[in-house]
Amino acid sequence: MKKIVFFVILVLSLANCTDDFDEINANPNEPEVVTPDLLLSTVISSSMDRYVETGWSLGNIVSQMTAKINFTGFDRYNWGSESGLWNNIYGILPEVELIIEAARSEENPNTSYEGIGLVLRAWLYAQLTDNWGNVPYSQAIQGQEGIFQPVYDSQEDIYNGLLADLETADGLLAQNTPIFGGDIFYNGNIEAWRKLANSLRLRYLMRISNKRDVSAEMQQIVNNLPIFESNADNAIMTYPAVSIDTSFPESRGRIGGFDEHRLSQTSETILKAFNDNRLNTWFQPTDNPNDDPTLFVGMPNGLSENNASTFNGGASNVSRLNQSLFFDSKDAVAAALMQYAEVQFILAEAAQRGLITGDAKTYYEAGIAASFEYWNTEQDFDAYLAQEGVAYVGDLEQIITQKWLASFMVGLEAWYDLRRTGLPSSIEPGQDNVNSDRVPVRFFYPSEEQSLNPDNYRAAVSAMGEDDINIKGWWEN
């Protein structure tokens, strides 16, 4: 009888223990559901870190704002797939989707987090398609649904999707639902996110403006929706430079890696022709003690390793990037996803081409002023605008050249404009390039795609024509 009683007590005890098992084993310090605020700061910081690095190591080089004095392969168009960038973007997109899904939940819906998530998703997919062409989009990041080999969508379909996302985002953000953290761009200013959403719409509408009539949509945005109005609206992430981990990304590596990047002859020629003080902001005089201490010397892009390392007598005779801004910065350094200057140049081009009403000259001059202000560069502005080549005469190349200057360090934006317009016309392949004197227009697909997603990879290559760095995308053809 005692054994029976003991057995019953044991069973009841186990039942009670099982009932409380989940509660007992739950870690009160570890959330079971990750909320949008926790994800958002990580998404922005990791995405911007890569965007900054891309602007530094790829964007400035292919747009010939800077040149390489060592390891010149990319500068000579000996290109690979840039699979690290591909993997980084596709790696962060699931977290963006989690932000959107959490914001749409029945328990805690939040239209502002949803809108912010859509803005970030559009920006990330734009980079993917602008860099590679057709890429996984509609079936991307759906591993939990059992889709491990997603189809590649056409660039046109991707643009339709991301432009729709940005329009939807503006409507969601217009509801001005408060958010509760994670916003390291705007510190919870929802109206600022609306301005970013619509400014990005202008960026991408201009990108496809040679393929479809975008005038009505651009005019509607300009007339009725908030867009960037000053540098206060810039989408920037600030690196406080209080430690190596929080400093500008290129300041975390070796000094030699930083010093491989030099003033290009293209930048030298344009900046000196315009008496442009951004020359002093971005670069520094040569290191040769026998040189004039105010001497700036740029080097050609696309030189071989030997020709680059020996150009003008060696490294001490070629201007480096300004270390006070980056490597040994004692002040915070900001990195931009998009600036007010870019918006003004988009509007200047749109007005010059008759896509919107407005005065192209006014937009153009506002863009120039905004770039100087952003870089905290002193300039006699009236004298600057009066110079031949700067004084606006209705020429599109003037607009794109100033936009090119303002795109310094902003991802690959200058390269996209070069592909779209062929401007600035002074950008030409270097003497030792290995791409038959052609500026590439895309990256190769990552080799992993050929083994992990072979059927869809082959279908994408067939649709585009070839997996080649000279194959143009939809908005370029």
C-alpha positions in Angstrom: 0.0 0.0 0.0 2.9 2.4 0.8 4.4 1.7 -2.6 1.1 2.6 -4.3 0.8 5.9 -2.4 4.4 6.8 -3.2 3.8 6.0 -6.9 0.7 8.3 -7.1 2.6 11.1 -5.3 5.5 10.7 -7.8 3.2 10.9 -10.8 1.4 14.0 -9.5 4.7 15.6 -8.8 6.0 14.9 -12.3 2.8 16.3 -13.8 3.1 19.5 -11.8 6.8 19.8 -12.8 5.9 19.3 -16.4 3.1 22.0 -16.2 5.7 24.5 -14.8 8.6 23.3 -17.1 8.4 26.1 -19.6 8.1 28.8 -17.0 10.9 27.3 -14.9 13.3 27.0 -17.8 12.6 30.4 -19.4 15.4 32.9 -19.1 13.9 36.1 -17.8 16.9 38.0 -19.2 16.5 36.7 -22.8 13.4 37.8 -24.8 11.5 35.1 -26.6 10.5 37.4 -29.3 12.9 40.0 -30.8 11.2 43.4 -31.0 11.7 45.8 -33.9 13.7 48.3 -31.8 16.3 45.6 -31.0 16.6 44.6 -34.7 16.6 48.1 -36.2 19.8 49.4 -34.7 21.6 46.3 -35.8 20.2 46.4 -39.3 21.1 50.1 -39.8 24.6 49.8 -38.3 25.7 46.6 -40.1 24.2 47.8 -43.4 25.8 51.2 -43.2 29.2 49.7 -42.2 29.1 47.7 -45.5 27.8 50.6 -47.5 30.6 52.8 -46.2 33.2 50.2 -46.9 31.8 49.7 -50.4 31.9 53.4 -51.1 35.5 53.5 -49.9 36.9 50.4 -51.6 34.8 50.2 -54.7 32.7 53.3 -55.3 35.4 55.9 -55.1 37.7 53.7 -57.3 35.3 52.8 -60.2 34.0 56.4 -60.3 37.7 57.6 -60.3 37.4 59.9 -57.3 40.4 58.0 -55.9 43.0 55.6 -57.4 44.9 52.7 -56.0 48.7 52.8 -55.6 48.9 49.2 -54.5 46.7 46.1 -55.2 45.3 47.7 -58.3 43.3 44.8 -59.6 39.9 46.3 -59.1 41.1 49.7 -60.5 42.2 47.8 -63.7 38.7 46.0 -63.9 40.1 42.6 -62.9 36.8 42.0 -61.2 35.3 39.1 -59.3 31.8 38.6 -57.9 32.1 40.8 -54.8 30.3 37.9 -53.0 31.0 39.4 -49.6 28.7 42.3 -50.5 26.1 39.9 -51.9 26.2 37.8 -48.8 26.1 40.8 -46.4 23.0 42.2 -48.0 21.2 38.9 -48.2 22.4 38.1 -44.7 20.8 41.3 -43.3 17.5 41.1 -45.2 16.0 38.4 -43.0 16.3 40.8 -40.0 14.6 43.5 -42.1 11.8 41.0 -42.7 11.5 40.3 -39.0 11.1 44.0 -38.4 8.3 44.2 -40.9 6.6 41.0 -39.6 6.8 42.1 -36.0 5.4 45.5 -36.9 2.4 43.8 -38.6 1.7 41.5 -35.7 -1.8 41.6 -34.2 -0.4 41.9 -30.7 1.8 45.0 -31.2 1.2 46.6 -34.7 3.3 49.6 -35.5 3.0 51.3 -38.9 6.1 53.3 -38.4 8.4 50.3 -37.9 6.7 48.6 -40.8 7.4 51.7 -43.0 11.0 51.9 -41.9 11.4 48.2 -42.7 10.1 48.8 -46.2 12.4 51.7 -46.7 15.4 49.7 -45.7 14.3 46.7 -47.8 13.9 48.8 -50.9 17.4 50.4 -50.4 19.0 46.9 -49.9 17.3 45.3 -52.9 18.2 48.3 -55.1 21.9 47.7 -54.3 21.5 44.1 -55.3 19.9 44.6 -58.6 22.0 47.6 -59.5 25.2 45.6 -58.9 24.2 42.3 -60.4 21.1 42.7 -62.5 18.5 39.9 -62.1 18.7 38.6 -58.5 16.5 36.6 -56.1 13.7 38.9 -54.9 10.2 37.5 -54.8 11.3 34.1 -53.4 14.4 35.4 -51.5 15.0 34.7 -47.8 12.2 32.2 -47.7 14.1 29.2 -46.3 11.5 28.7 -43.5 8.9 28.2 -46.3 11.2 25.5 -47.8 12.5 27.7 -50.7 16.2 27.2 -50.7 16.7 27.8 -54.4 14.9 31.1 -55.2 14.2 32.2 -58.7 15.9 35.4 -60.0 13.5 38.2 -60.8 14.0 40.6 -63.6 15.4 44.0 -62.8 12.3 45.7 -64.0 10.1 43.6 -61.6 12.5 44.3 -58.7 12.2 48.1 -59.4 8.5 47.8 -59.6 8.5 46.1 -56.2 10.9 48.5 -54.4 9.2 51.6 -55.7 5.9 50.2 -54.5 7.5 49.5 -51.1 8.6 53.1 -50.8 5.2 54.4 -51.8 3.6 52.1 -49.2 6.2 53.1 -46.6 5.3 56.8 -47.0 1.6 56.1 -46.4 2.4 54.0 -43.3 4.8 56.6 -41.9 2.3 59.4 -42.5 0.3 57.8 -39.6 3.1 59.0 -37.4 2.9 56.1 -34.9 5.6 56.6 -32.2 8.5 54.1 -32.1 10.3 53.0 -29.0 14.0 52.8 -29.9 16.5 51.5 -32.4 16.5 54.4 -34.8 20.2 55.5 -35.1 19.4 57.5 -38.2 16.7 59.9 -36.9 16.1 59.1 -33.3 12.5 58.4 -33.8 11.6 61.3 -36.1 9.0 59.6 -38.3 8.7 62.6 -40.6 12.4 62.3 -41.4 11.8 58.7 -42.5 9.0 59.9 -44.8 11.5 62.4 -46.3 14.0 59.6 -46.8 11.4 57.3 -48.4 10.3 59.9 -50.9 13.9 61.1 -51.6 14.8 57.5 -52.4 11.8 57.3 -54.7 13.3 60.2 -56.6 16.7 58.5 -56.7 15.2 55.3 -58.2 12.8 57.0 -60.5 15.6 58.9 -62.0 17.6 55.7 -62.3 14.9 54.2 -64.6 14.0 57.4 -66.4 15.5 56.3 -69.6 13.2 53.3 -69.6 9.8 54.7 -68.7 8.1 58.1 -68.3 8.5 58.9 -64.6 7.6 62.6 -64.9 4.1 62.4 -63.4 5.3 60.4 -60.4 8.3 62.7 -59.8 6.2 65.8 -60.1 3.6 64.4 -57.7 6.4 63.7 -55.1 7.8 67.2 -55.5 4.5 68.9 -55.2 2.8 66.9 -52.5 5.2 64.8 -50.4 8.0 65.5 -47.9 11.5 65.2 -49.3 14.9 66.3 -48.0 14.8 70.1 -47.4 18.3 70.6 -45.9 21.4 68.7 -44.6 19.5 68.3 -41.4 17.4 65.6 -43.2 20.4 63.6 -44.4 20.3 59.9 -43.7 23.6 59.6 -41.9 25.2 57.3 -39.3 27.8 58.9 -37.1 31.0 57.1 -36.0 31.9 58.7 -32.6 35.6 57.6 -32.9 35.8 56.9 -29.2 37.2 53.4 -29.8 38.5 51.3 -32.6 35.1 49.4 -32.7 33.1 52.6 -33.1 35.4 54.4 -35.5 35.0 54.9 -39.2 35.2 51.4 -40.8 38.4 52.1 -42.8 40.1 53.3 -39.6 39.9 49.7 -38.1 42.4 48.2 -40.5 46.0 48.6 -41.1 47.5 52.0 -42.0 48.9 50.6 -45.3 45.4 49.6 -46.4 44.1 53.1 -45.8 47.1 54.6 -47.6 46.6 52.5 -50.7 43.9 55.0 -51.7 45.2 58.2 -53.3 44.0 61.3 -55.1 43.1 60.4 -58.7 44.1 62.6 -61.6 40.4 62.8 -62.5 39.6 64.4 -59.1 42.7 66.5 -59.2 41.9 68.0 -62.6 38.3 68.8 -61.8 38.8 70.1 -58.3 41.7 72.3 -59.3 39.9 73.6 -62.4 37.1 74.7 -60.1 39.4 76.0 -57.4 37.4 73.7 -55.2 38.4 73.6 -51.5 37.0 70.0 -51.1 40.5 69.1 -52.5 41.9 70.1 -49.1 39.0 68.5 -47.2 39.3 65.1 -48.8 43.0 64.9 -49.6 46.4 66.2 -48.3 49.5 67.5 -50.0 52.3 65.1 -51.0 54.6 63.7 -48.3 57.9 64.6 -50.0 59.7 67.1 -47.8 61.2 68.7 -50.9 57.8 69.5 -52.4 55.8 72.6 -52.0 53.8 72.0 -48.8 50.7 72.9 -50.7 51.3 70.6 -53.6 48.5 68.1 -54.5 49.3 65.4 -57.0 46.9 62.8 -58.3 47.6 59.6 -60.1 45.9 57.9 -63.1 43.4 55.2 -62.5 43.9 51.7 -63.8 47.7 51.4 -63.6 49.5 48.1 -63.2 51.1 47.3 -59.9 54.5 48.4 -61.0 53.3 51.5 -62.8 51.2 52.5 -59.9 53.9 52.0 -57.2 56.5 54.0 -59.2 54.2 56.7 -60.6 55.8 60.2 -60.2 58.7 58.7 -58.3 56.7 56.7 -55.7 54.2 57.0 -53.0 55.6 60.1 -51.3 55.0 62.1 -54.4 51.2 61.3 -54.7 48.6 62.8 -52.4 46.9 60.6 -49.8 43.4 60.8 -48.4 43.1 63.3 -45.6 43.9 61.3 -42.5 42.3 63.9 -40.3 38.9 62.8 -41.6 39.4 59.1 -41.4 42.3 57.2 -40.0 43.3 59.3 -37.0 40.1 61.3 -36.8 39.7 62.9 -33.4 36.1 63.9 -34.1 33.0 62.0 -35.1 32.8 61.1 -38.8 29.5 60.7 -40.5 28.6 58.3 -43.3 25.7 59.0 -45.6 23.1 56.7 -47.1 21.7 59.8 -48.9 22.3 63.5 -48.7 20.2 66.6 -49.4 22.8 67.5 -52.1 21.9 64.4 -54.1 18.2 65.2 -54.0 18.9 68.7 -55.3 20.9 67.4 -58.2 18.2 64.8 -59.0 15.7 67.7 -59.2 18.1 69.8 -61.2 18.4 67.0 -63.8 14.7 66.4 -63.8 14.0 70.1 -64.4 16.8 70.3 -67.1 15.2 67.3 -68.9 11.6 68.6 -68.5 10.6 65.8 -66.2 9.3 68.3 -63.6 8.6 72.0 -63.5 11.1 74.2 -61.6 14.3 76.0 -62.2 17.2 73.6 -62.8 19.8 76.4 -62.0 18.3 76.9 -58.6 18.3 73.2 -57.7 21.9 72.9 -59.1 23.3 75.7 -57.1 21.5 74.4 -53.9 23.1 71.0 -54.4 26.6 72.6 -54.7 26.0 74.6 -51.5 24.7 71.6 -49.7 27.8 69.5 -50.5 30.2 72.2 -49.2 28.1 72.6 -46.1 28.0 68.8 -45.5 31.8 68.6 -45.7 32.2 71.7 -43.6 34.4 73.2 -46.4 34.8 77.0 -46.6 34.4 78.4 -50.1 33.7 81.8 -51.6 30.4 80.6 -53.0 29.6 83.5 -55.3 33.1 83.3 -56.8 32.8 79.5 -57.2 29.5 79.7 -59.1 30.9 82.4 -61.4 33.6 80.2 -62.8 33.6 78.8 -66.3 32.5 75.2 -66.0 30.6 75.8 -62.8 28.4 78.7 -63.9 25.2 77.0 -65.0 24.5 77.1 -68.7 21.9 74.4 -68.9 24.3 71.5 -69.6 23.5 68.1 -68.1 27.2 67.3 -67.7 27.6 70.2 -65.3 24.8 68.8 -63.1 26.2 65.2 -63.2 29.8 66.4 -62.5 28.7 68.3 -59.4 26.6 65.3 -58.4 29.6 63.1 -58.9 31.6 65.3 -56.5 28.8 65.2 -54.0 28.7 61.4 -54.2 32.1 61.0 -52.6 31.9 58.0 -50.3 28.1 57.4 -50.9 28.2 53.8 -51.9 28.3 53.2 -55.6 26.0 56.0 -56.6 28.5 57.8 -58.9 29.1 54.5 -60.8 25.3 54.1 -61.3 25.1 57.6 -62.7 28.1 57.0 -65.0 26.4 53.9 -66.4 23.1 55.7 -66.8 24.4 58.9 -68.4 28.0 58.3 -69.5 29.0 61.3 -67.4 31.4 62.8 -66.3 32.9 62.3 -69.7 36.4 62.6 -68.3 36.1 59.1 -66.8 37.9 56.7 -69.1 39.5 53.3 -68.4 43.1 53.5 -67.3 46.0 52.6 -69.5 46.6 49.1 -68.0 42.9 48.0 -67.7 42.1 44.4 -68.6 38.6 45.0 -69.9 39.3 46.1 -73.4 38.9 49.8 -72.5 35.4 49.4 -71.1 34.1 50.5 -67.7 32.3 47.5 -66.2 28.6 47.8 -65.5 28.0 44.9 -63.1 29.6 42.3 -60.9 29.9 38.6 -61.7 27.4 36.4 -59.8 28.9 34.7 -56.8 30.3 31.3 -57.7 28.3 29.7 -54.9 25.1 30.4 -56.9 26.4 28.1 -59.6 26.6 25.2 -57.2 23.8 26.0 -54.7 21.2 27.4 -57.1 22.3 26.1 -60.5 19.0 26.0 -62.4 17.9 29.5 -61.4 21.5 30.8 -61.9 21.5 29.5 -65.5 18.1 30.9 -66.2 19.2 34.3 -65.0 22.3 34.2 -67.1 20.3 33.2 -70.1 17.8 36.0 -69.5 20.6 38.6 -69.2 22.7 37.2 -72.1 25.8 36.3 -70.2 27.4 36.4 -66.7 29.8 39.1 -67.7 30.8 42.4 -66.2 29.9 44.2 -69.4 26.3 43.0 -69.7 24.0 46.0 -69.1 20.9 45.8 -66.9 17.4 46.7 -67.8 17.5 50.4 -66.9 20.8 50.8 -68.9 19.5 49.3 -72.2 
